Amino acid sequence: MLVALTAMSGLAIITAFIFKEGLPIINKVGVWNFIFSGDWHPKEGKFGIAPMIVGSIAVTSGAMIIAVVLGVGCAIVLTQFCPRKLTGVLKPSIELLAGIPSVVYGFIGVTTLVPLIRDYLGGPGLSVLASSIVLGVMALPTVTSISVDALQAVPLAYREGSIALGATEWQTTRMVMLRAGKSGIVAAVILGMGRAVGETMAVIMVAGNTLVMPDGPLSPVRTLTSHIAMEMGYSAGDHRKALFATGVVLFVIIMALNTIALAVSHRKAARAGR
Amino acid sequence: MKFLTKIPPAHTQRLAVTFLWSLTLLSLGMLLFVIAFILWHGLPHVTWGFLTETPRSMGREGGIGPIIVGTLWVAGLAGLIAAPIGVTTAVYLTEYKREGKLTAVIRFGADCLAGIPSIIFGLFGFVFFVITLGMGLSIISGALTLALMVLPTIIRTSEEAIRAVPRSYRDVSYGLGCTRWQMVTGVVLKAAMPGVGTGVVLAIGRSISETAAVMLTAGSALDMPRTMSDSTRTMALHFYMLSREGISMTNAYATAAVLIVAILAINLLAYGIMRRFVARVS
């Protein structure tokens, strides 16, 4: 019983410590200034993380476009158009993508993708675009795997009924399966988004990490996560506290995403139970 | 969308299938590319000497002996700490407690924990284990942080494994006069063992590939770790530092190749155990 509560109490302790370290500095600087100011000069006591928040949002949105198109596409193929035996091989292989360390993705991004962007699209190469692609690929297995589960949970009768009415497989997929599996797919997308927002090391390697507000897909950015990881090593005092405060902002975003995902999948469970 | 309805359904069907298949092949292609790229560049440099020697001049020369040992320590210890807690939680959730408020709270805790980014675990491990509890940048701080991080994985897979054990096993052991404790430890857990094992193996795999959290908790010392309170550097972090600081590309590739091989082996192992389990239960 007590042991069973470890996960919950772990979560509570993590929340408590991150907030305890981070909140005082947010109070000192003011919530408004902390979130909406672009001045980050730790030595002068100026802590504004607006560029990092915008950076995280930009990079994550880009990543999600890629992850959703590829991920949901894969999920449809794996559940609708593909022999069962092959699905049994392909699904684990895509899940394997999730096991590859994030630094490896970042490294491949920096050695192959960044030069391509620099040569063909201009800019420094280290950019919103590069980070979006790398993060999109990293979120892909999460989105695929959960969407596959969602689509497989749709009763077979729906599909058979639709085909029997003379619909083609694609019409069935589009009008019946995707609609019935919608909430599961939404949950998959949100969880994938959580993974993209939270990723750190891969982003450091391909994002360029400047402290300026990004002004286009080719400009370098710094995200909330990489901000923490990069400055943690040499920070002290208020500077360190401000990094914890950045953690608080990140934490709040992630928890909001998780809660939405959980609520969506609960609604699905409730509907299935009815 | 109007023009779409004018095209005969048979054509849209073919169009959609082609498009979706190309997306899938693209995704799989990327997987193969990532693995092949690293192995192609890295494997030729992986020699017995590389695996056993100590790194010299910040890893520019020499091997990754102490780093492999450090990685095994941190990841193994994390698995060792998280496994009993995770399995107990799963048993509690499935065998002892009817679904209710409390199980919902525990599940919510595990689900949220699963979603927290590793850098937050790193920050937490840094203030809590490293500073507040005074463990310093060490193997044990890293392992405890990672244990917390992989706990949800172990809970989830163990829960599924225990649920997959047929109802009749339980009925028979009750029928033979077992207590609930005997039934759980002697019958259900024994039957669910491979499933539980899969969870633990996956958790260790996740620990090995983690970077951000161990960077802030286990440090980056290059010496051979002797005790649990020594700082160490894991393979993923070593690879990151070598490539990021441009210390040595050949050693970076070689380290990444060792890492990828380890991860592939671990995932295949987990998959193998799971398949045997599924075959036995059903």
Interface residues (C-beta under 8 A of the other chain):
Chain A: M1 V3 A4 L5 T6 A7 M8 S9 G10 L11 I13 I14 F17 I18 E21 V69 L70 G71 G73 C74 I76 V77 L78 F81 L90 P92 S93 I94 L96 L97 G99 I100 P101 S102 V103 V104 Y105 G106 F107 I108 V110 T112 V137 L140 T144 A167 T168 E169 W170 Q171 T173 R174 L191 G194 V197 G198 E199 T200 M201 I204 M205 T225 I228 A229 M232 L243 F244 G247 L250 F251 I254 M255 L257 N258 A261 L262
Chain B: P9 A10 T12 Q13 A16 V17 F19 L20 W21 L23 T24 L26 S27 L28 M30 L31 F33 V34 I35 F37 I38 P84 I85 T88 T89 Y92 L93 Y96 V105 I106 F108 G109 A110 D111 C112 L113 G115 I116 P117 S118 I119 I120 F121 G122 L123 F124 F126 V127 F128 T132 L148 L151 P152 I155 L202 G205 R206 I208 S209 E210 T211 A212 M215 L216 A236 L237 F239 Y240 S243 R244 A252 A256 L259 I260 I263 L264 I266 N267 Y271
